[in-house]
Amino acid sequence: MKRNLIKIMTMVGLLAIGLTSCKKKLILSPNDAVTSQQVFSTPTGYTQAMAKVYGSFALTGNQGPNGQGDIAGIDEGTSDFFRLFWNCQELTTDEAVITYGDPGVQDLHNMVWSATNAISQGLYYRCMYQITLCNNFLQQSTPAMLASRGITGADATNIGYYAAEARFLRAYQYWVLMDIFGNPPFITDATKIGSVIPPQTTRAALYAYIVSELKAIDPLMVKPNQNQYGRADQAAVWALLARVYLNAQVYTGTADYTNAITYAQKVIGSNYGLIPDFTQLMLADDNLNSLTGGGSIGEFIFTINYDGIKTQGYGGSQYLTHAPVGGSMPTAKFGISSGYQGSRTTSNIIALFPAPPSTDGSNFPNNANPDTRAQFWYPGQSLNITNVTTFSNGIGVTKFRNITRTGAPGSDPTFCDVDLPLFRLPEMYLIYAEAVVRGGTGGDLPTALTYINKIRTRAYGGSTAGNITAAQLTTQFILDERARELFWEGFRRTDLIRYGLFTSASYVWPFKGGVANGTNVPDYRNLFPLPQSDLSANPNLKQNTGY
């Protein structure tokens, strides 16, 4: 099956050269029994090495400083990339609260994290580790290296695509670091790994690098939807550029909405299309969302692929299907053996949707809400949150389910088959619309309105009842629509910062700043601190203001 190609490749690569362990204290270090010369001696070795680069997005293991060692409080499941990213992007906002008392977790929603926060440290080191994997692959993939190993022809061409993809994955990880930490250390494949102490970059310089790197690899990538499912292609490059340009003012002080329009439109013009049913978006067979029929190629642009048999771990979509389930929520309808009674959402998000006709759970997964994106569970849950660590405080979420479109369970009730899209078409519609409304050129309001109403028509089950008029297409509406469409997909912190609402008193939510009714926090919280452990190890680093 198309879905399994990258997963099988990933497992082969990981078995061949190693990546992770379930043992909390294992130090991740090179396997001296297998040298780089041996791994990269054949085209198959390059495929296995590239599988390791991709596999690091989906599989788990503990990265301490420089990818070696343990971070206090981080267990195997927590070390998953998307789980760490999601915690920083969602638990810090109105979209999510959680019961967990693991080190650093409650500090996120209370917005009192420090330079020793286990979750932000984990994300930082995970990103740096994945960048290191990319750099290593690129150092071994130069034309000179391939020629020295006798790799030519179609094999060399294929490895050239791998190299372009590694550069994209590295750029993506540097975007995460730029967005969340601002001024991380910076090193590329131009420097031998371990030969220097990485210098610190600035946010503006990193922005310029990411944009330049993405433009450089654009012509080197496989054309849109022509790659194996789960591998990056040209559309993924354009999608990341659109996202970066939309946030340019935050990153550099200078807006660039025109380029956001340009690159969003390039993706939109590449024959992607919305699947008909939003409630099927995050299911065990959501790989089908890459193929909608009718001449379009679906809405998933680039995914992290998970498989309940081949990629077992307690992060990623396993976290998003199990953590929200508890109380009276029916585990069988989620395709899981048990829920973890963890994450819920707040009244702020519920208020963005129309009131459902019933809240007794009988119309699973969205209570027959006219907006099918309102996938919430009400029985036994209270809208009012008086204690973040009490699961019944806050509304349950039913968006991620380890079942197929036919209702059959996924391949394993403990682990998960739900692939997570890092980019999908509606984000591009929303970027185009926001950039146009904010004054970018190269687009127009009628087209922006058409894109927004495409999203809303799908959300309302094919009805135009939820469509809006041109007068309603404001920046505030778009922010609210992003919350409705992209809920729990890792966007909210970045969106609130772009709108100036993340730290300010003008927008609050339950227990923002650790106060029941919410309060403002200092603006330096718009960035996370660099880990104290890396500051101690790297004299080139200077801490972000306020920490």
VEXTORGU-474653 format. One record per residue (C-alpha): x, y, z. Coordinates in steps of 0.1 Angstrom, whole numbers, padded with zeros to 4 digits. Example, Ala and Ser with C-alpha at 12.3 -4.5 7.8 and 13.67 -1.06 7.14 Angstrom:
<r px="0123" py="-0045" pz="0078"/>
<r px="0137" py="-0011" pz="0071"/>
end
This chain:
<r px="0000" py="0000" pz="0000"/>
<r px="0011" py="0035" pz="-0007"/>
<r px="0007" py="0044" pz="0030"/>
<r px="0032" py="0018" pz="0042"/>
<r px="0061" py="0026" pz="0019"/>
<r px="0077" py="0052" pz="0041"/>
<r px="0068" py="0033" pz="0073"/>
<r px="0084" py="0001" pz="0061"/>
<r px="0114" py="0021" pz="0049"/>
<r px="0116" py="0037" pz="0083"/>
<r px="0116" py="0005" pz="0102"/>
<r px="0143" py="-0010" pz="0079"/>
<r px="0165" py="0020" pz="0084"/>
<r px="0160" py="0021" pz="0122"/>
<r px="0168" py="-0016" pz="0125"/>
<r px="0199" py="-0011" pz="0104"/>
<r px="0214" py="0019" pz="0122"/>
<r px="0194" py="0024" pz="0154"/>
<r px="0175" py="0054" pz="0167"/>
<r px="0157" py="0050" pz="0199"/>
<r px="0150" py="0030" pz="0230"/>
<r px="0123" py="0025" pz="0255"/>
<r px="0149" py="0026" pz="0282"/>
<r px="0147" py="0060" pz="0299"/>
<r px="0184" py="0062" pz="0308"/>
<r px="0198" py="0050" pz="0275"/>
<r px="0224" py="0074" pz="0261"/>
<r px="0219" py="0078" pz="0224"/>
<r px="0254" py="0076" pz="0209"/>
<r px="0268" py="0063" pz="0176"/>
<r px="0270" py="0025" pz="0172"/>
<r px="0308" py="0021" pz="0168"/>
<r px="0303" py="-0013" pz="0153"/>
<r px="0289" py="0002" pz="0122"/>
<r px="0308" py="0031" pz="0107"/>
<r px="0296" py="0058" pz="0084"/>
<r px="0317" py="0043" pz="0056"/>
<r px="0298" py="0011" pz="0060"/>
<r px="0263" py="0026" pz="0063"/>
<r px="0268" py="0049" pz="0032"/>
<r px="0286" py="0024" pz="0011"/>
<r px="0256" py="0014" pz="-0010"/>
<r px="0224" py="0030" pz="-0023"/>
<r px="0205" py="0008" pz="0002"/>
<r px="0225" py="0022" pz="0030"/>
<r px="0215" py="0057" pz="0020"/>
<r px="0179" py="0047" pz="0020"/>
<r px="0183" py="0033" pz="0055"/>
<r px="0200" py="0065" pz="0067"/>
<r px="0173" py="0086" pz="0052"/>
<r px="0148" py="0065" pz="0070"/>
<r px="0165" py="0074" pz="0102"/>
<r px="0161" py="0111" pz="0094"/>
<r px="0123" py="0106" pz="0087"/>
<r px="0119" py="0081" pz="0116"/>
<r px="0132" py="0106" pz="0141"/>
<r px="0099" py="0125" pz="0136"/>
<r px="0078" py="0096" pz="0146"/>
<r px="0098" py="0075" pz="0170"/>
<r px="0110" py="0082" pz="0204"/>
<r px="0140" py="0082" pz="0226"/>
<r px="0156" py="0107" pz="0251"/>
<r px="0177" py="0135" pz="0239"/>
<r px="0197" py="0154" pz="0264"/>
<r px="0224" py="0179" pz="0255"/>
<r px="0236" py="0173" pz="0219"/>
<r px="0212" py="0144" pz="0216"/>
<r px="0230" py="0123" pz="0242"/>
<r px="0216" py="0116" pz="0276"/>
<r px="0185" py="0121" pz="0297"/>
<r px="0165" py="0152" pz="0305"/>
<r px="0151" py="0151" pz="0340"/>
<r px="0114" py="0142" pz="0340"/>
<r px="0112" py="0133" pz="0303"/>
<r px="0101" py="0097" pz="0298"/>
<r px="0101" py="0078" pz="0265"/>
<r px="0067" py="0088" pz="0254"/>
<r px="0071" py="0125" pz="0262"/>
<r px="0103" py="0127" pz="0240"/>
<r px="0083" py="0123" pz="0208"/>
<r px="0088" py="0153" pz="0186"/>
<r px="0051" py="0162" pz="0179"/>
<r px="0041" py="0156" pz="0215"/>
<r px="0067" py="0180" pz="0227"/>
<r px="0058" py="0205" pz="0200"/>
<r px="0021" py="0201" pz="0207"/>
<r px="0026" py="0207" pz="0244"/>
<r px="0044" py="0240" pz="0238"/>
<r px="0020" py="0251" pz="0211"/>
<r px="-0013" py="0241" pz="0227"/>
<r px="-0010" py="0237" pz="0265"/>
<r px="0001" py="0273" pz="0266"/>
<r px="-0031" py="0285" pz="0251"/>
<r px="-0069" py="0284" pz="0253"/>
<r px="-0071" py="0252" pz="0232"/>
<r px="-0059" py="0228" pz="0258"/>
<r px="-0055" py="0220" pz="0295"/>
<r px="-0042" py="0187" pz="0309"/>
<r px="-0044" py="0168" pz="0342"/>
<r px="-0008" py="0155" pz="0340"/>
<r px="0016" py="0163" pz="0369"/>
<r px="0048" py="0154" pz="0350"/>
<r px="0076" py="0178" pz="0355"/>
<r px="0071" py="0211" pz="0335"/>
<r px="0037" py="0203" pz="0322"/>
<r px="0015" py="0224" pz="0344"/>
<r px="0039" py="0253" pz="0341"/>
<r px="0030" py="0256" pz="0305"/>
<r px="-0007" py="0265" pz="0309"/>
<r px="0002" py="0286" pz="0340"/>
<r px="0028" py="0304" pz="0318"/>
<r px="0055" py="0302" pz="0345"/>
<r px="0080" py="0280" pz="0327"/>
<r px="0117" py="0285" pz="0333"/>
<r px="0150" py="0276" pz="0315"/>
<r px="0149" py="0242" pz="0332"/>
<r px="0114" py="0233" pz="0320"/>
<r px="0115" py="0197" pz="0310"/>
<r px="0091" py="0200" pz="0281"/>
<r px="0107" py="0230" pz="0263"/>
<r px="0141" py="0215" pz="0269"/>
<r px="0129" py="0182" pz="0254"/>
<r px="0117" py="0200" pz="0223"/>
<r px="0149" py="0220" pz="0219"/>
<r px="0171" py="0190" pz="0221"/>
<r px="0148" py="0169" pz="0199"/>
<r px="0150" py="0196" pz="0172"/>
<r px="0188" py="0199" pz="0175"/>
<r px="0191" py="0161" pz="0173"/>
<r px="0171" py="0159" pz="0142"/>
<r px="0191" py="0188" pz="0126"/>
<r px="0222" py="0168" pz="0134"/>
<r px="0208" py="0138" pz="0116"/>
<r px="0201" py="0159" pz="0086"/>
<r px="0236" py="0175" pz="0086"/>
<r px="0252" py="0141" pz="0088"/>
<r px="0232" py="0127" pz="0059"/>
<r px="0241" py="0158" pz="0038"/>
<r px="0278" py="0155" pz="0046"/>
<r px="0277" py="0119" pz="0032"/>
<r px="0256" py="0128" pz="0002"/>
<r px="0277" py="0153" pz="-0017"/>
<r px="0285" py="0145" pz="-0054"/>
<r px="0321" py="0139" pz="-0045"/>
<r px="0311" py="0114" pz="-0018"/>
<r px="0287" py="0096" pz="-0041"/>
<r px="0314" py="0094" pz="-0069"/>
<r px="0340" py="0081" pz="-0044"/>
<r px="0316" py="0052" pz="-0035"/>
<r px="0309" py="0044" pz="-0071"/>
<r px="0272" py="0055" pz="-0069"/>
<r px="0260" py="0069" pz="-0102"/>
<r px="0230" py="0071" pz="-0125"/>
<r px="0195" py="0066" pz="-0111"/>
<r px="0209" py="0058" pz="-0076"/>
<r px="0227" py="0091" pz="-0075"/>
<r px="0196" py="0109" pz="-0087"/>
<r px="0175" py="0093" pz="-0060"/>
<r px="0200" py="0102" pz="-0033"/>
<r px="0199" py="0138" pz="-0046"/>
<r px="0162" py="0138" pz="-0038"/>
<r px="0169" py="0125" pz="-0004"/>
<r px="0195" py="0153" pz="0002"/>
<r px="0170" py="0179" pz="-0009"/>
<r px="0144" py="0164" pz="0015"/>
<r px="0170" py="0164" pz="0043"/>
<r px="0175" py="0201" pz="0037"/>
<r px="0138" py="0206" pz="0039"/>
<r px="0135" py="0187" pz="0072"/>
<r px="0164" py="0207" pz="0086"/>
<r px="0147" py="0239" pz="0076"/>
<r px="0115" py="0228" pz="0092"/>
<r px="0133" py="0221" pz="0125"/>
<r px="0150" py="0254" pz="0123"/>
<r px="0116" py="0270" pz="0118"/>
<r px="0104" py="0253" pz="0150"/>
<r px="0134" py="0266" pz="0169"/>
<r px="0130" py="0301" pz="0154"/>
<r px="0093" py="0302" pz="0163"/>
<r px="0096" py="0289" pz="0198"/>
<r px="0131" py="0299" pz="0210"/>
<r px="0140" py="0327" pz="0187"/>
<r px="0178" py="0326" pz="0189"/>
<r px="0191" py="0290" pz="0189"/>
<r px="0226" py="0278" pz="0181"/>
<r px="0231" py="0273" pz="0144"/>
<r px="0252" py="0248" pz="0124"/>
<r px="0249" py="0232" pz="0090"/>
<r px="0266" py="0204" pz="0071"/>
<r px="0293" py="0229" pz="0061"/>
<r px="0309" py="0222" pz="0095"/>
<r px="0321" py="0188" pz="0106"/>
<r px="0298" py="0175" pz="0134"/>
<r px="0315" py="0180" pz="0168"/>
<r px="0344" py="0201" pz="0154"/>
<r px="0332" py="0234" pz="0168"/>
<r px="0310" py="0248" pz="0195"/>
<r px="0279" py="0260" pz="0176"/>
<r px="0276" py="0298" pz="0174"/>
<r px="0243" py="0315" pz="0183"/>
<r px="0222" py="0330" pz="0155"/>
<r px="0196" py="0357" pz="0157"/>
<r px="0160" py="0353" pz="0148"/>
<r px="0162" py="0376" pz="0118"/>
<r px="0193" py="0358" pz="0105"/>
<r px="0177" py="0324" pz="0110"/>
<r px="0146" py="0337" pz="0091"/>
<r px="0168" py="0347" pz="0062"/>
<r px="0185" py="0314" pz="0062"/>
<r px="0153" py="0294" pz="0062"/>
<r px="0138" py="0314" pz="0034"/>
<r px="0170" py="0312" pz="0013"/>
<r px="0174" py="0274" pz="0020"/>
<r px="0138" py="0267" pz="0010"/>
<r px="0140" py="0287" pz="-0022"/>
<r px="0173" py="0269" pz="-0030"/>
<r px="0158" py="0234" pz="-0027"/>
<r px="0125" py="0243" pz="-0044"/>
<r px="0137" py="0231" pz="-0079"/>
<r px="0155" py="0201" pz="-0064"/>
<r px="0124" py="0185" pz="-0048"/>
<r px="0100" py="0159" pz="-0063"/>
<r px="0070" py="0176" pz="-0078"/>
<r px="0038" py="0179" pz="-0057"/>
<r px="0023" py="0145" pz="-0048"/>
<r px="0048" py="0126" pz="-0069"/>
<r px="0068" py="0114" pz="-0039"/>
<r px="0061" py="0084" pz="-0016"/>
<r px="0034" py="0092" pz="0009"/>
<r px="0051" py="0106" pz="0040"/>
<r px="0080" py="0121" pz="0022"/>
<r px="0084" py="0158" pz="0015"/>
<r px="0079" py="0173" pz="-0019"/>
<r px="0079" py="0206" pz="-0036"/>
<r px="0045" py="0216" pz="-0022"/>
<r px="0058" py="0210" pz="0013"/>
<r px="0085" py="0236" pz="0006"/>
<r px="0060" py="0261" pz="-0006"/>
<r px="0037" py="0254" pz="0024"/>
<r px="0065" py="0261" pz="0049"/>
<r px="0075" py="0293" pz="0030"/>
<r px="0039" py="0305" pz="0031"/>
<r px="0038" py="0299" pz="0069"/>
<r px="0071" py="0316" pz="0075"/>
<r px="0061" py="0346" pz="0054"/>
<r px="0028" py="0349" pz="0072"/>
<r px="0047" py="0353" pz="0105"/>
<r px="0075" py="0375" pz="0091"/>
<r px="0066" py="0405" pz="0112"/>
<r px="0070" py="0385" pz="0144"/>
<r px="0103" py="0370" pz="0133"/>
<r px="0119" py="0401" pz="0117"/>
<r px="0098" py="0432" pz="0125"/>
<r px="0089" py="0435" pz="0088"/>
<r px="0057" py="0420" pz="0074"/>
<r px="0057" py="0401" pz="0041"/>
<r px="0022" py="0392" pz="0033"/>
<r px="0027" py="0394" pz="-0004"/>
<r px="0051" py="0364" pz="-0004"/>
<r px="0027" py="0345" pz="0019"/>
<r px="0000" py="0349" pz="-0008"/>
<r px="0024" py="0338" pz="-0035"/>
<r px="0035" py="0306" pz="-0019"/>
<r px="0000" py="0297" pz="-0005"/>
<r px="-0014" py="0301" pz="-0040"/>
<r px="0014" py="0279" pz="-0054"/>
<r px="0002" py="0251" pz="-0031"/>
<r px="-0035" py="0258" pz="-0038"/>
<r px="-0028" py="0257" pz="-0075"/>
<r px="-0012" py="0222" pz="-0073"/>
<r px="-0045" py="0203" pz="-0076"/>
<r px="-0051" py="0197" pz="-0039"/>
<r px="-0087" py="0193" pz="-0027"/>
<r px="-0107" py="0190" pz="0005"/>
<r px="-0120" py="0156" pz="0015"/>
<r px="-0158" py="0157" pz="0018"/>
<r px="-0162" py="0148" pz="0055"/>
<r px="-0142" py="0167" pz="0081"/>
<r px="-0149" py="0141" pz="0108"/>
<r px="-0128" py="0116" pz="0088"/>
<r px="-0098" py="0139" pz="0089"/>
<r px="-0079" py="0123" pz="0118"/>
<r px="-0087" py="0086" pz="0117"/>
<r px="-0066" py="0054" pz="0115"/>
<r px="-0069" py="0053" pz="0077"/>
<r px="-0064" py="0091" pz="0072"/>
<r px="-0038" py="0083" pz="0046"/>
<r px="-0069" py="0082" pz="0023"/>
<r px="-0070" py="0120" pz="0028"/>
<r px="-0042" py="0122" pz="0003"/>
<r px="-0065" py="0108" pz="-0024"/>
<r px="-0100" py="0124" pz="-0027"/>
<r px="-0109" py="0114" pz="-0062"/>
<r px="-0126" py="0137" pz="-0087"/>
<r px="-0092" py="0148" pz="-0102"/>
<r px="-0077" py="0162" pz="-0070"/>
<r px="-0050" py="0149" pz="-0048"/>
<r px="-0064" py="0154" pz="-0014"/>
<r px="-0055" py="0179" pz="0013"/>
<r px="-0026" py="0163" pz="0032"/>
<r px="0006" py="0180" pz="0020"/>
<r px="0032" py="0165" pz="0044"/>
<r px="0026" py="0141" pz="0072"/>
<r px="0043" py="0123" pz="0101"/>
<r px="0033" py="0087" pz="0096"/>
<r px="0023" py="0065" pz="0125"/>
<r px="0016" py="0028" pz="0126"/>
<r px="0002" py="0008" pz="0155"/>
<r px="0025" py="-0021" pz="0147"/>
<r px="0056" py="-0006" pz="0131"/>
<r px="0060" py="0027" pz="0150"/>
<r px="0049" py="0020" pz="0185"/>
<r px="0054" py="0049" pz="0210"/>
<r px="0035" py="0071" pz="0234"/>
<r px="0038" py="0103" pz="0215"/>
<r px="0024" py="0118" pz="0183"/>
<r px="-0011" py="0106" pz="0175"/>
<r px="-0011" py="0080" pz="0202"/>
<r px="-0009" py="0109" pz="0227"/>
<r px="-0037" py="0127" pz="0208"/>
<r px="-0061" py="0097" pz="0208"/>
<r px="-0055" py="0084" pz="0243"/>
<r px="-0049" py="0115" pz="0264"/>
<r px="-0083" py="0132" pz="0258"/>
<r px="-0103" py="0101" pz="0266"/>
<r px="-0117" py="0095" pz="0301"/>
<r px="-0148" py="0097" pz="0322"/>
<r px="-0179" py="0085" pz="0303"/>
<r px="-0161" py="0087" pz="0269"/>
<r px="-0166" py="0054" pz="0250"/>
<r px="-0131" py="0040" pz="0244"/>
<r px="-0144" py="0016" pz="0217"/>
<r px="-0154" py="0045" pz="0195"/>
<r px="-0118" py="0058" pz="0197"/>
<r px="-0103" py="0024" pz="0188"/>
<r px="-0083" py="0023" pz="0220"/>
<r px="-0080" py="0000" pz="0250"/>
<r px="-0082" py="0028" pz="0276"/>
<r px="-0080" py="0065" pz="0279"/>
<r px="-0055" py="0085" pz="0300"/>
<r px="-0079" py="0112" pz="0314"/>
<r px="-0056" py="0140" pz="0304"/>
<r px="-0063" py="0167" pz="0279"/>
<r px="-0095" py="0188" pz="0273"/>
<r px="-0104" py="0221" pz="0259"/>
<r px="-0117" py="0253" pz="0274"/>
<r px="-0149" py="0274" pz="0272"/>
<r px="-0131" py="0299" pz="0249"/>
<r px="-0129" py="0273" pz="0221"/>
<r px="-0164" py="0259" pz="0226"/>
<r px="-0178" py="0295" pz="0223"/>
<r px="-0164" py="0297" pz="0187"/>
<r px="-0188" py="0271" pz="0175"/>
<r px="-0226" py="0270" pz="0172"/>
<r px="-0244" py="0254" pz="0201"/>
<r px="-0251" py="0217" pz="0193"/>
<r px="-0287" py="0205" pz="0193"/>
<r px="-0278" py="0179" pz="0220"/>
<r px="-0249" py="0172" pz="0244"/>
<r px="-0257" py="0137" pz="0255"/>
<r px="-0231" py="0121" pz="0234"/>
<r px="-0256" py="0102" pz="0212"/>
<r px="-0245" py="0119" pz="0181"/>
<r px="-0209" py="0110" pz="0183"/>
<r px="-0184" py="0125" pz="0174"/>
<r px="-0199" py="0161" pz="0172"/>
<r px="-0234" py="0161" pz="0188"/>
<r px="-0249" py="0169" pz="0154"/>
<r px="-0234" py="0203" pz="0156"/>
<r px="-0241" py="0222" pz="0123"/>
<r px="-0203" py="0228" pz="0122"/>
<r px="-0189" py="0193" pz="0120"/>
<r px="-0155" py="0205" pz="0132"/>
<r px="-0171" py="0208" pz="0167"/>
<r px="-0159" py="0174" pz="0178"/>
<r px="-0164" py="0176" pz="0215"/>
<r px="-0177" py="0154" pz="0244"/>
<r px="-0200" py="0169" pz="0270"/>
<r px="-0215" py="0142" pz="0292"/>
<r px="-0198" py="0142" pz="0326"/>
<r px="-0177" py="0173" pz="0317"/>
<r px="-0182" py="0209" pz="0329"/>
<r px="-0176" py="0239" pz="0308"/>
<r px="-0163" py="0258" pz="0338"/>
<r px="-0127" py="0249" pz="0349"/>
<r px="-0120" py="0254" pz="0385"/>
<r px="-0092" py="0229" pz="0387"/>
<r px="-0070" py="0222" pz="0356"/>
<r px="-0059" py="0188" pz="0370"/>
<r px="-0095" py="0175" pz="0374"/>
<r px="-0105" py="0157" pz="0342"/>
<r px="-0142" py="0165" pz="0344"/>
<r px="-0133" py="0202" pz="0343"/>
<r px="-0132" py="0212" pz="0306"/>
<r px="-0148" py="0197" pz="0275"/>
<r px="-0136" py="0164" pz="0260"/>
<r px="-0123" py="0162" pz="0224"/>
<r px="-0132" py="0136" pz="0199"/>
<r px="-0112" py="0148" pz="0168"/>
<r px="-0085" py="0121" pz="0169"/>
<r px="-0097" py="0085" pz="0168"/>
<r px="-0079" py="0052" pz="0161"/>
<r px="-0107" py="0039" pz="0139"/>
<r px="-0111" py="0037" pz="0102"/>
<r px="-0138" py="0053" pz="0081"/>
<r px="-0158" py="0021" pz="0084"/>
<r px="-0156" py="0022" pz="0122"/>
<r px="-0131" py="-0007" pz="0124"/>
<r px="-0104" py="-0003" pz="0150"/>
<r px="-0068" py="0005" pz="0141"/>
<r px="-0041" py="-0022" pz="0140"/>
<r px="-0034" py="-0020" pz="0178"/>
<r px="-0056" py="-0007" pz="0206"/>
<r px="-0026" py="0007" pz="0226"/>
<r px="-0007" py="0024" pz="0198"/>
<r px="-0021" py="0043" pz="0168"/>
<r px="-0024" py="0044" pz="0130"/>
<r px="-0034" py="0081" pz="0127"/>
<r px="-0010" py="0100" pz="0106"/>
<r px="-0005" py="0137" pz="0116"/>
<r px="-0004" py="0163" pz="0088"/>
<r px="0022" py="0190" pz="0094"/>
<r px="0007" py="0208" pz="0064"/>
<r px="-0027" py="0205" pz="0048"/>
<r px="-0046" py="0225" pz="0022"/>
<r px="-0070" py="0245" pz="0046"/>
<r px="-0040" py="0262" pz="0062"/>
<r px="-0030" py="0275" pz="0028"/>
<r px="-0065" py="0289" pz="0022"/>
<r px="-0064" py="0306" pz="0056"/>
<r px="-0029" py="0320" pz="0050"/>
<r px="-0040" py="0334" pz="0016"/>
<r px="-0071" py="0350" pz="0032"/>
<r px="-0053" py="0365" pz="0062"/>
<r px="-0025" py="0379" pz="0040"/>
<r px="-0049" py="0395" pz="0016"/>
<r px="-0070" py="0411" pz="0044"/>
<r px="-0037" py="0424" pz="0060"/>
<r px="-0028" py="0441" pz="0028"/>
<r px="-0006" py="0417" pz="0009"/>
<r px="-0006" py="0421" pz="-0029"/>
<r px="-0010" py="0394" pz="-0056"/>
<r px="-0043" py="0382" pz="-0042"/>
<r px="-0078" py="0396" pz="-0040"/>
<r px="-0107" py="0396" pz="-0015"/>
<r px="-0132" py="0377" pz="-0037"/>
<r px="-0108" py="0348" pz="-0040"/>
<r px="-0100" py="0349" pz="-0003"/>
<r px="-0137" py="0348" pz="0005"/>
<r px="-0141" py="0318" pz="-0019"/>
<r px="-0113" py="0299" pz="-0001"/>
<r px="-0128" py="0306" pz="0033"/>
<r px="-0163" py="0295" pz="0022"/>
<r px="-0148" py="0263" pz="0007"/>
<r px="-0136" py="0255" pz="0042"/>
<r px="-0169" py="0264" pz="0058"/>
<r px="-0190" py="0246" pz="0032"/>
<r px="-0171" py="0214" pz="0040"/>
<r px="-0174" py="0221" pz="0077"/>
<r px="-0212" py="0224" pz="0074"/>
<r px="-0215" py="0191" pz="0056"/>
<r px="-0217" py="0205" pz="0021"/>
<r px="-0242" py="0232" pz="0030"/>
<r px="-0237" py="0269" pz="0024"/>
<r px="-0255" py="0277" pz="0056"/>
<r px="-0222" py="0286" pz="0073"/>
<r px="-0208" py="0307" pz="0045"/>
<r px="-0198" py="0343" pz="0053"/>
<r px="-0200" py="0376" pz="0033"/>
<r px="-0171" py="0398" pz="0023"/>
<r px="-0180" py="0422" pz="0052"/>
<r px="-0175" py="0394" pz="0077"/>
<r px="-0140" py="0385" pz="0064"/>
<r px="-0119" py="0403" pz="0090"/>
<r px="-0086" py="0393" pz="0107"/>
<r px="-0105" py="0384" pz="0139"/>
<r px="-0128" py="0361" pz="0119"/>
<r px="-0098" py="0344" pz="0103"/>
<r px="-0082" py="0339" pz="0137"/>
<r px="-0114" py="0323" pz="0150"/>
<r px="-0117" py="0302" pz="0118"/>
<r px="-0081" py="0290" pz="0122"/>
<r px="-0090" py="0278" pz="0157"/>
<r px="-0121" py="0260" pz="0143"/>
<r px="-0103" py="0244" pz="0114"/>
<r px="-0068" py="0237" pz="0128"/>
<r px="-0078" py="0230" pz="0164"/>
<r px="-0052" py="0209" pz="0183"/>
<r px="-0030" py="0206" pz="0152"/>
<r px="-0002" py="0227" pz="0168"/>
<r px="-0009" py="0262" pz="0156"/>
<r px="-0026" py="0282" pz="0184"/>
<r px="0004" py="0297" pz="0203"/>
<r px="0020" py="0310" pz="0170"/>
<r px="-0014" py="0324" pz="0159"/>
<r px="-0021" py="0342" pz="0192"/>
<r px="0014" py="0357" pz="0191"/>
<r px="0009" py="0370" pz="0156"/>
<r px="-0023" py="0387" pz="0167"/>
<r px="-0007" py="0402" pz="0198"/>
<r px="-0030" py="0381" pz="0221"/>
<r px="-0007" py="0355" pz="0236"/>
<r px="0005" py="0375" pz="0266"/>
<r px="-0018" py="0405" pz="0267"/>
<r px="-0048" py="0412" pz="0290"/>
<r px="-0070" py="0419" pz="0260"/>
<r px="-0076" py="0382" pz="0256"/>
<r px="-0076" py="0357" pz="0284"/>
<r px="-0087" py="0321" pz="0290"/>
<r px="-0092" py="0299" pz="0321"/>
<r px="-0060" py="0298" pz="0341"/>
<r px="-0040" py="0318" pz="0317"/>
<r px="-0011" py="0330" pz="0338"/>
<r px="-0022" py="0306" pz="0366"/>
<r px="-0052" py="0327" pz="0375"/>
<r px="-0087" py="0311" pz="0374"/>
<r px="-0102" py="0338" pz="0352"/>
<r px="-0070" py="0344" pz="0333"/>
<r px="-0046" py="0373" pz="0333"/>
<r px="-0018" py="0389" pz="0313"/>
<r px="0018" py="0377" pz="0315"/>
<r px="0050" py="0395" pz="0306"/>
<r px="0057" py="0398" pz="0269"/>
<r px="0090" py="0379" pz="0271"/>
<r px="0068" py="0348" pz="0274"/>
<r px="0063" py="0351" pz="0236"/>
<r px="0096" py="0332" pz="0234"/>
<r px="0107" py="0301" pz="0254"/>
<r px="0141" py="0303" pz="0271"/>
<r px="0171" py="0284" pz="0259"/>
<r px="0177" py="0254" pz="0282"/>
<r px="0199" py="0262" pz="0311"/>
<r px="0219" py="0230" pz="0304"/>
<r px="0229" py="0243" pz="0270"/>
<r px="0238" py="0277" pz="0282"/>
<r px="0261" py="0260" pz="0307"/>
<r px="0276" py="0238" pz="0280"/>
<r px="0279" py="0264" pz="0252"/>
<r px="0296" py="0297" pz="0261"/>
<r px="0284" py="0312" pz="0227"/>
<r px="0248" py="0313" pz="0239"/>
<r px="0230" py="0342" pz="0255"/>
<r px="0197" py="0337" pz="0272"/>
<r px="0165" py="0353" pz="0259"/>
<r px="0154" py="0384" pz="0276"/>
<r px="0134" py="0379" pz="0308"/>
<r px="0147" py="0345" pz="0318"/>
end
